[in-house]
Amino acid sequence: MFFRKNRKKDTTLKKNPEVLKMISASKEDVRRAVNAYASSMRKGISLRSIIKDNHEIDVDMLYSYLGGKPDKSFYMSKETFEIFEDRDYPKYIDKCQIACDQYYLDKNEEPVTPGDPLRRLNYLKLKDYLAEKPPFELYLHPYDQMVTHRPPKDKQ
């Protein structure tokens, strides 16, 4: 005979969606909530657990940190953990980060044009690793080799 353990779950948000408090949150508010959530996570649990398959941040998990549910969606890269309001940025950044990592493993060099002070990604070098070129410029950070949409501030 098997007995189920009676667990109390907070299903208020799922049973009564009208209970949700909608808030106007900025990208910085979401970033602070994600950082607070990450610092409270148990060891061994990845921050990727709050990122849905379409790169949207699962704000239900951040509800208590934000004080409500944001009135707009936010998206996060699964590779670099950058937060965006545009749904396309994390998709392209993740694909490019994986391509750059694989290129570096294969060629033992970074996929940037030699001498480029901004360290823009060289898509000719990545042509065998990337199905499509992003519609915006991406850069490789000089210190941690992470792909970013922001040009580096300190030019080498």
JOSULRA-V525786 format. One line per field, one symbol per residue. phi: phi as a letter, one per 20 degrees, with the letter a starting at -180 (. if undefined). psi: psi as a letter, one per 40 degrees, with the letter a starting at -180 (. if undefined). burial: b if it has 24 or more other C-alpha atoms within 12 Angstrom, else e. A space follows every 10 residues. Layout:
phi: ???
psi: ???
burial: ???
This chain:
phi: .ddefedece dgfefcfffg eecedeffff fffffffffe fffneefffe dffemfffff fdgffenrdf fcecccffed mfdceefegf ffffffffff ffffffdlbe ecfgnffelf fefffegedc fbeffbfccd ffedlefbee fffeef
psi: hhhhhhhhig eddddgeeeh hhihiidddd ddddddddee iihehieeee hideeihged eeddddeahi eiiiiihede fihiehdddd dddddddddd ddddddefii fihhehdefi hheddedeeh dihieihiih hddefihieh iidhh.
burial: eeeeeeeeee eeeeeeeeee eeeebebebb bebbeebbee eeeeeebbbb beeebbbbbb bbbebbebbb eebbbbbbbb bbbbbeeebb bbbbbbbbbb bebeeeeeeb bbeeeeebbb bbbebbeebb eeebeeebbb bbeebbbbbe eeeeee
